[in-house]
Amino acid sequence: MDKGSGAVRRVPFWRSLQTKFALTYIVIVAAVLILLNTYPLVVSEKLAYQSKQASMLNQASVLASALATGPEALTAEGATRTVELLRGSLGVTRVVVTDPNGLVLCDFQDGVGRADTAGRYALFWELVTALRGNNVFRSEYGDGAFRSRAAVPITYRSMTQGAVYLYEYDAEQGALLQGIQTNLRFISIVICMVSLVMGVVFSKALTRRIAQLLRGIHTVREGEYSHRVSVRGGDELSRLADEFNELTGRLQTTEEVRRRFVSDASHELKTPLASIRLLTDSLLQADHMDGETAREFLNDIGDEADRLTRITEKLLTLTRLDTAPAAEDVPVDVGAVVERVEHMLSPLARAVEVSLELKLQPGCVVLATEDDLYQIAFNLMENAVKYNLPGGRVLVTLTADGGRVVLRVEDTGVGIPEADLPKIFDRFYRVDKARSRAAGGTGLGLSIVRDTVLQHGGAVTARRREPEGTCFEVSFAQWNGEEVGR
Amino acid sequence: MRRRIAALGCLLALAAGGCAPRPEEPEGGYCVYYSALSDRFAPLPLDCEPFEGSGGDPIPALVDALLSPPETQGLASLFPEGVRLLSWEVEEGRLHLDLSEQYGGLSGVDLTVADACLTLTLCQVEGVESVYVTVEGREIPYRRVQQLGPDGLLLTDGTDVPPEEPEPSPTPPAS
């Protein structure tokens, strides 16, 4: 894809998957067709060869036996007589009988005796080899016919008296073989054409879905996260499409969260900055402002600056949770951490007339970092104090049961509406914005709690407390004394 | 100037070369026949390889080549070791070769193949129509054909057909 062009780059024809699939398919089919056109023919030829070899050598041997009748040398007359007697049963094209030197004694071709070869030396490869004491058979197939030759020596008591040579021109069996060859060729052409069409169709069907996916990826890359691809079928490609849609969905969610976060963060940072600007403008424009009012304004500017600091610190904490590698977990006694928090929050609780009550079971040890546990307990307990009513109570309970350590923080405040409960861990989410700001809240405390708890493999829930207030519950796996794995 | 002299020299040299009588071309175009029986795919029992003549009398040179082992793979000389050409003479188209006694050790079809190699090779020489072979001046008694020409050899793969007989001349009507 060209950078910035926004268009899907065309894949060259010879590099396209469709071409590769089609070519692979065609090559496989071609290989099968080559095998189909050669193997049966080779086997048929071999079978015909073996059959002819057995038959012609047998015929030649029979004739040679008939000719070897005694110790006296073969004569042309005797040989001709014998061949004429047996010629009918031989069924070959040519019969030649020679003396031991290769001199032709008789020569019959197509049933007719040949006079032109009489008294000449027959220098046929098979005949000469037979006169040297070997039985010979050779056959070749070409031009639609088998040409077979057999020769055997005529021996009488180990004495070579001559040789018999048979030649057969078999167009009938050749035609049979040629028929098979023609049929196979015809079938191959049909298969070839069908496979060519099928290859193109199949590869097109396959690559069409890939192209569909590619277009989907391109669209999402352009920023349209709501786009989904629809690839039919239950195969790997449709699975891939499902996974892609899932991934796109997550991307969409992440992108929405990011946008909302940036928007919220900008808004949260803008509010104190606007207040500071307003206060400084008032200070600058008021010519005769008394000292007390000016101090009051300056205090407000300081408060807004503190708020800005808190927001940025918490944003930094969240960023650290998102990006920084987790610190090494160690066994931490949660009860001791809660006591430290209680000690820290006591002045605040007293100031707003809220009582802190702790019920801590000893031996509640979990694997985490002390700072993170402190942060979790502090945020939950501080919220419980801040958003309570004068005279209210904060109940902190720590228990260990069934391998889990549970920290429960309950308050007797106004509580959180049921509809807001699922959103209270979102960044910058506030149930009562005015009250939260008044209490110095940033809307990030519970987000930090959730992210920190999840980082240590724990879980956090929030629910309404009966008859009033809210109950937060954080649970971790209890440390059982084993070695630290992380 | 030197270049012009050199170019003139080259032209003169070329002209002199063109006018000089051309050297005699070596005797060639002959084929020496050997046995091809050891080659199981050979169509014929004999095959030949080209003969590069030395320029002298072709007959002793061809006999020498026949008695030497061939260069082509798959061919073999069937002549026994030690066979020598004792004398030769061409008379009225007949080449009389007198070979040493080792040639007499050949018999049967091997003798026929050796005779055929001699006949087919030497009958290529102008004026030779047949070959008559003796051993130490005597004929080989058990050989059926003592004088052999190419016509006496049927060198085919067995697929040859008989020559067509000439049409008989029409009988003149009886008067």
Interface residues (C-beta under 8 A of the other chain):
Chain A: R94 V96 D99 P100 N101 G102 L103 V104 Q109 R114 A115 D116 T117 G119 R120 Y121 A122 L123 F124 W125 E126 V128 T129 L131 R132 R147 R149 T160 Y165 Y167 Y169
Chain B: A36 L37 A42 P43 L44 P45 L46 G108 V109 D110 L111 T112 V113 A116 R143 R144 V145 L148 D151 G152 L153 L154 L155 T156 D157 G158 T159 V161 P162 P163
